[in-house]
């Protein structure tokens, strides 16, 4: 006797909706705007690297791109760990489903460790440039 497909669909749709809500909540950080003079705007532009060219622009750009990609890879790995856990819970002892769920969790953890190590190595190498 397994979990009915209707329950599985509800769990999957609830999980997707939760991930979407959490994603939008993270992206919807409040921004406070106040009256600023042009020197503050210029200082802000210079602080983010838009106010001129220096020798550090390319390594910082590469570092930022790689860090964003590794963050995405880490987030996907965490989501896959959660999905593997859900698959494990809903497997009801079916050995094939249990093995598939365990493999999903194992590969996701390995991917997360690789992403963390890659993040550390990239930041170390770029800081030495």
C-alpha positions as CSV (number, residue, x, y, z in Angstrom):
1,X,0.0,0.0,0.0
2,X,1.7,3.2,-1.2
3,X,1.0,6.8,-0.9
4,X,-1.8,7.8,-3.4
5,X,-0.7,9.8,-6.4
6,X,-3.0,12.6,-5.3
7,X,-1.1,13.0,-2.0
8,X,2.2,12.9,-3.9
9,X,1.0,15.6,-6.3
10,X,-0.2,17.8,-3.4
11,X,3.2,17.4,-1.7
12,X,5.1,18.3,-4.9
13,X,2.9,21.3,-5.6
14,X,3.2,22.5,-2.1
15,X,6.9,22.1,-2.2
16,X,7.2,24.0,-5.5
17,X,4.9,26.8,-4.1
18,X,7.0,27.0,-0.9
19,X,10.2,27.3,-2.9
20,X,8.7,30.0,-5.1
21,X,7.5,32.0,-2.1
22,X,10.8,31.7,-0.4
23,X,12.7,32.7,-3.5
24,X,10.5,35.8,-4.0
25,X,10.8,36.7,-0.3
26,X,14.6,36.6,-0.6
27,X,14.5,38.8,-3.8
28,X,12.0,41.2,-2.3
29,X,14.3,42.9,0.2
30,X,13.1,46.4,1.0
31,X,15.1,49.3,-0.4
32,X,15.1,52.6,1.4
33,X,15.5,55.6,-0.9
34,X,16.4,59.0,0.6
35,X,17.4,62.3,-0.8
36,X,21.1,62.1,-1.8
37,X,23.4,64.5,-3.4
38,X,25.5,63.6,-6.5
39,X,28.6,62.9,-4.5
40,X,26.9,60.1,-2.7
41,X,25.7,58.6,-6.0
42,X,29.2,58.9,-7.5
43,X,30.7,57.2,-4.4
44,X,28.1,54.4,-4.7
45,X,28.9,54.0,-8.4
46,X,32.6,53.9,-7.6
47,X,32.1,51.4,-4.7
48,X,30.4,48.9,-7.0
49,X,33.1,49.3,-9.7
50,X,31.3,51.4,-12.2
51,X,33.2,54.6,-11.8
52,X,36.3,53.9,-13.8
53,X,38.6,51.1,-14.9
54,X,41.3,49.6,-12.7
55,X,43.4,46.5,-13.0
56,X,41.2,44.7,-10.5
57,X,38.0,44.9,-12.6
58,X,38.5,41.6,-14.5
59,X,39.4,39.4,-11.6
60,X,36.6,40.8,-9.5
61,X,34.1,40.3,-12.4
62,X,35.2,36.7,-12.9
63,X,35.0,36.1,-9.1
64,X,31.5,37.5,-9.0
65,X,30.3,35.4,-11.9
66,X,31.8,32.2,-10.5
67,X,30.4,33.0,-7.0
68,X,26.9,33.5,-8.4
69,X,27.1,30.2,-10.4
70,X,28.4,28.3,-7.4
71,X,25.7,29.8,-5.2
72,X,23.1,28.6,-7.7
73,X,24.7,25.1,-7.8
74,X,24.7,25.1,-4.0
75,X,21.0,26.1,-3.9
76,X,20.1,23.4,-6.4
77,X,22.0,20.8,-4.3
78,X,20.1,21.8,-1.2
79,X,16.8,21.6,-3.0
80,X,17.8,18.2,-4.4
81,X,18.6,17.0,-0.8
82,X,15.1,18.1,0.2
83,X,13.5,16.3,-2.8
84,X,15.6,13.2,-2.0
85,X,14.3,13.3,1.6
86,X,10.7,13.6,0.3
87,X,11.2,10.7,-2.1
88,X,12.7,8.6,0.8
89,X,9.8,9.4,3.0
90,X,7.2,8.5,0.4
91,X,9.0,5.3,-0.8
92,X,7.1,3.1,1.6
93,X,9.9,0.6,1.8
94,X,10.1,-0.1,-1.9
95,X,13.7,-0.9,-2.3
96,X,14.1,0.6,-5.8
97,X,12.6,3.9,-4.6
98,X,14.6,3.9,-1.4
99,X,17.8,3.3,-3.4
100,X,17.0,6.1,-5.8
101,X,16.2,8.5,-3.0
102,X,19.4,7.6,-1.2
103,X,21.4,8.1,-4.4
104,X,19.7,11.5,-4.9
105,X,20.7,12.6,-1.4
106,X,24.2,11.2,-1.7
107,X,24.9,12.9,-5.1
108,X,23.4,16.2,-3.8
109,X,25.6,16.2,-0.7
110,X,28.6,15.5,-2.9
111,X,27.6,18.3,-5.2
112,X,27.1,20.7,-2.3
113,X,30.6,19.8,-0.9
114,X,32.2,20.4,-4.3
115,X,30.4,23.7,-4.7
116,X,31.6,24.9,-1.2
117,X,35.2,23.8,-2.0
118,X,35.1,25.4,-5.4
119,X,33.8,28.6,-3.8
120,X,36.7,28.6,-1.3
121,X,39.3,27.9,-4.0
122,X,38.0,30.6,-6.3
123,X,38.0,33.2,-3.6
124,X,41.5,32.2,-2.4
125,X,43.0,32.3,-5.9
126,X,41.3,35.6,-6.9
127,X,42.4,37.2,-3.6
128,X,46.0,36.3,-4.4
129,X,45.9,38.1,-7.8
